Amino acid sequence: GRQRQGINSDLLATVVVVFAVTAIVVVFGVVPALITGMSLSLVIFIRDSSKNIVRRTITGTHLRSRTARPSAHQAALSRFADRIVLVQVQGAIFFGSVEQLTDHLERATTGCQMLVLDLKRVDNIDGSGVVALSQLNKALQRSHCTLLLAYVAENSPIRKSLENLGGAGLIADGRCFDDTDSAVMHAEQLLLREAGFKLDDETEYPLEAFDILKGFTPEERTQLEVLLHREEFEANTAIVREGDDSDFLYLLAAGRASVSRQIEGRVLRFSSFGPGVSFGDVGMLTGRPRGADVIA
């Protein structure tokens, strides 16, 4: 029904423009008709581009990153997950849509600490759009809310538009991410750090705190420590590769790891591991080769 209504609306607008231009050609001549046609087309373009600029709004209560975390971290995120808001934007961010967008964002961010703006479906942003986002960023900072931009990769058209149109402040301080999951993961990290958790390389996760070992007695943990072998990996190097023998269980004590596979020439990331998480147990128990790459 909605699709049919949209088609009928577009058809009606086209018919109106054609009849108006034809009538003006007959009465006033070609030049006034040309000006009228261009003006009406511009009005229709602005109307179509500015409607439904916001595709979807999701709060952290229904939003989690694909990051495996210790149970204590998961419990903390459950308590204050509503402090993260994800807004998916679509179409063009330009002078005809910025007012609608900023009004929605001001309402959506009331009381939140992290706003993730998903720009995957944004095909264009002009100078007024960049100014509006910059002003929004400053307003959010005053209310102690952090703006994070998703799908603003290093060489993406949106990032280049931000750089060329005075939006350098929006891409500073690690606010831009390749995808939504990475941005949400970063938002969760910031919330956990505010809650007092030590994360990533700030400290090494103690062996007794791993969920997989919580049922062990101190004596059993001491026996296990004899079997442990410490390894350190540089960033972007492989911990395991798809097809490797599943001969180790890994306990991630510090840093972060990403699980991905090569599919039809593209690297698809499935999930991430944070400190305090174990992985590799399924392959070790079944004897099957590793099913994906795990990259530091």
Salt bridges, closest charged atoms under 4 A:
ASP10 OD1 - ARG47 NH2 3.82
ASP48 OD1 - ARG47 NH2 2.74
ASP48 OD1 - LYS51 NZ 3.71
GLU154 OE1 - ARG159 NH2 3.95
GLU163 OE2 - ARG159 NE 3.60
ASP179 OD1 - ARG269 NH2 3.79
ASP181 OD2 - ARG269 NH2 2.44
GLU188 OE1 - ARG69 NH2 2.87
ASP200 OD1 - ARG256 NH2 3.15
GLU202 OE2 - ARG193 NE 2.64
GLU204 OE1 - ARG230 NH2 2.80
ASP211 OD1 - LYS214 NZ 3.18
GLU231 OE2 - HIS229 NE2 4.00
GLU232 OE2 - ARG230 NE 3.46
GLU242 OE2 - ARG261 NH2 2.99
ASP293 OD2 - ARG241 NH1 3.24
